[in-house]
Structures are given as C-alpha cells and as structure tokens.
Amino acid sequence: METLTAVSARPHTRFRITTEHPTQFIDLTDQVEAFVADTAIRFGIVNIQSLHTTASVVLNEHEPLLLSDFSTLLARTAPRAYWYRHDDLETRTVNLTPDERANGHAHCRALLLGASASLNIVDGRLQRGCWQRIFLVELDGPRTREVSVLVMGDRD
C-alpha cells in the first residue's frame, strides 16, 4: 500500500506519496478535505498540484473497474513499448539526469491529464459531486511523489 505523509505550513501543505505500481490511482480526497478543514477557510478555492511531469491530478469516481478501464485507455493511447523521441538519449540534449528513465509514454500521458485540479470551498467544505474523488495518478512508478496543496479564501 502507498504511504502518504504531509509536511504543513498553513495555508499550504505538501503530501509525499510512495507509489507501488507503474500506473496507479491514489485517492487524496480525505487528506485534502482534512487539510481544508484545518485552515478554517469558509469560502475559497483549494488547488492540488502534482510537482512532477509524469504524475497527474484528476477528479473522478473511485470505482475499481473504471480505474482499470482508464489505465487500459492510457496504455492504448500512449503505450510504453512505442518509440518516443524523448527516450532517444542520442538525440535528446536537455533535462537529462544520470539515471534517466525511458518514460516518454508517461510524459505523454501526463500531458493528456493535466498537473492540477481546483475545487471550490463553500461553508468550509469542498464542493464535490456525489462520486467525485481527488486522485494523484502515477504514470511512471513506482516512485516517491509530492503534491502541493494550497488553500485561498476568506475565513468569515
């Protein structure tokens, strides 16, 4: 199971998450709701942002078959086994690290999903639809990830 820890400095916090799978949906909803409640913001916005180019933040239903279907859709849309120019280290000359991973598929998937989500806060509570949950989507795991959470608004 993934681990989740928070490092806080009001009205901002970071969640550190250790993922276990190449593609994984980690539900952050309860942690974000608890953080929003702790800020005492009554009306405002919370922004949840991935601090990585191969992990995304999305809102959707926490239904296992849906998440499996979406993982399959991502694999079909940007397959790991496809040739990506990003992975060609003979040609690529920028943003290289000594332990560079072949992860062009994960970057392409992240571009499709986006890096952040914002939700309204009304009367001190997140405004979510009936089934909406907040997910960090791991696209190049397993890894340790960080998510930045910022709450803005009024306390009265």
C-alpha positions as CSV (number, residue, x, y, z in Angstrom):
1,M,0.0,0.0,0.0
2,E,1.2,3.5,-0.8
3,T,2.3,5.8,2.1
4,L,1.2,9.3,2.4
5,T,2.7,11.9,4.7
6,A,2.0,15.7,5.0
7,V,4.5,18.5,5.6
8,S,2.4,21.5,6.6
9,A,2.8,25.3,6.6
10,R,-0.7,26.9,6.7
11,P,-2.4,27.5,4.2
12,H,-0.1,25.3,2.2
13,T,1.0,21.7,2.6
14,R,2.8,19.1,0.6
15,F,1.8,15.4,0.6
16,R,4.6,12.9,0.0
17,I,3.3,9.7,-1.6
18,T,5.2,6.5,-2.3
19,T,3.6,4.6,-5.1
20,E,3.9,0.9,-5.9
21,H,2.9,0.4,-9.5
22,P,3.8,1.8,-12.9
23,T,0.3,3.3,-13.2
24,Q,-1.7,3.9,-10.0
25,F,-4.6,6.0,-8.8
26,I,-4.0,7.3,-5.2
27,D,-7.1,8.8,-3.6
28,L,-6.2,12.1,-1.8
29,T,-9.7,13.2,-1.1
30,D,-9.8,12.5,2.7
31,Q,-6.4,14.2,3.3
32,V,-7.3,17.2,1.2
33,E,-10.7,17.6,3.0
34,A,-9.0,17.3,6.4
35,F,-6.4,19.9,5.4
36,V,-9.1,22.3,4.1
37,A,-11.0,21.9,7.4
38,D,-7.8,22.7,9.4
39,T,-7.3,26.0,7.5
40,A,-10.7,27.3,8.7
41,I,-11.3,28.8,5.2
42,R,-15.0,29.2,4.8
43,F,-15.2,30.4,1.2
44,G,-12.4,29.9,-1.3
45,I,-10.5,27.5,-3.5
46,V,-8.1,24.7,-3.0
47,N,-5.6,23.8,-5.7
48,I,-4.0,20.4,-5.7
49,Q,-0.9,20.3,-7.9
50,S,1.5,17.5,-8.9
51,L,5.1,18.5,-8.6
52,H,6.1,16.0,-11.3
53,T,5.9,15.8,-15.1
54,T,5.0,12.1,-15.0
55,A,2.2,12.3,-12.4
56,S,-1.2,14.0,-12.7
57,V,-4.1,15.2,-10.6
58,V,-7.6,14.4,-11.7
59,L,-11.2,14.3,-10.3
60,N,-13.2,11.2,-11.0
61,E,-15.1,8.3,-9.4
62,H,-13.3,5.8,-7.2
63,E,-14.7,2.8,-8.9
64,P,-12.1,0.0,-9.4
65,L,-13.4,-1.1,-12.9
66,L,-13.4,2.5,-14.1
67,L,-9.9,3.0,-12.9
68,S,-8.8,-0.2,-14.6
69,D,-10.5,0.8,-17.8
70,F,-8.8,4.2,-17.7
71,S,-5.4,2.5,-17.1
72,T,-6.1,0.4,-20.2
73,L,-7.1,3.5,-22.2
74,L,-3.8,5.3,-21.2
75,A,-1.8,2.2,-22.2
76,R,-3.5,2.1,-25.6
77,T,-3.2,5.9,-26.1
78,A,0.5,6.2,-25.2
79,P,1.9,2.7,-25.0
80,R,5.1,2.0,-23.0
81,A,6.5,-0.1,-25.9
82,Y,6.1,2.7,-28.5
83,W,9.2,4.6,-29.7
84,Y,9.4,8.1,-28.2
85,R,11.9,10.7,-29.3
86,H,12.1,11.8,-25.7
87,D,13.7,8.4,-24.9
88,D,16.3,8.7,-27.6
89,L,19.3,9.8,-25.5
90,E,21.5,10.1,-28.6
91,T,19.3,12.9,-29.9
92,R,17.9,14.5,-26.7
93,T,20.2,17.0,-25.1
94,V,18.2,18.8,-22.4
95,N,16.9,17.9,-18.9
96,L,18.9,14.7,-18.7
97,T,19.9,13.0,-15.4
98,P,22.5,10.3,-14.8
99,D,19.7,7.8,-14.0
100,E,17.4,8.8,-16.9
101,R,14.4,6.6,-17.4
102,A,12.8,5.7,-20.7
103,N,9.5,7.4,-19.8
104,G,8.2,9.2,-22.9
105,H,4.9,7.3,-22.5
106,A,4.4,8.7,-19.0
107,H,5.1,12.3,-20.1
108,C,2.6,12.0,-23.0
109,R,0.0,10.5,-20.6
110,A,0.6,13.4,-18.1
111,L,0.1,16.0,-20.9
112,L,-3.3,14.4,-21.6
113,L,-4.4,14.5,-17.9
114,G,-3.0,17.8,-16.5
115,A,-1.0,18.6,-13.4
116,S,-3.6,20.1,-11.1
117,A,-7.2,20.4,-10.0
118,S,-9.0,23.2,-8.2
119,L,-12.1,22.8,-6.1
120,N,-14.4,25.4,-4.6
121,I,-14.7,25.7,-0.8
122,V,-18.2,26.7,0.5
123,D,-19.1,26.9,4.2
124,G,-15.7,25.3,5.0
125,R,-16.3,22.2,2.8
126,L,-15.0,21.0,-0.5
127,Q,-17.6,21.2,-3.2
128,R,-17.6,17.8,-4.9
129,G,-20.1,15.9,-7.0
130,C,-21.7,12.8,-5.5
131,W,-19.0,10.4,-6.7
132,Q,-16.1,12.8,-7.3
133,R,-12.7,12.0,-5.6
134,I,-9.3,13.6,-6.0
135,F,-6.6,11.4,-7.4
136,L,-2.9,11.6,-7.9
137,V,-2.3,9.5,-11.0
138,E,1.1,7.8,-11.0
139,L,2.3,7.3,-14.6
140,D,5.9,6.3,-14.2
141,G,6.1,4.4,-10.9
142,P,6.9,3.1,-8.5
143,R,8.3,6.4,-7.2
144,T,8.1,8.9,-4.4
145,R,5.9,11.8,-5.3
146,E,4.9,15.2,-3.9
147,V,1.7,17.0,-4.3
148,S,1.4,20.7,-3.3
149,V,-2.0,21.8,-1.8
150,L,-2.8,25.5,-1.5
151,V,-6.0,26.9,0.1
152,M,-7.0,30.5,-0.7
153,G,-10.0,32.4,0.6
154,D,-11.9,34.0,3.4
155,R,-12.2,32.8,7.0
156,D,-15.5,34.5,7.7
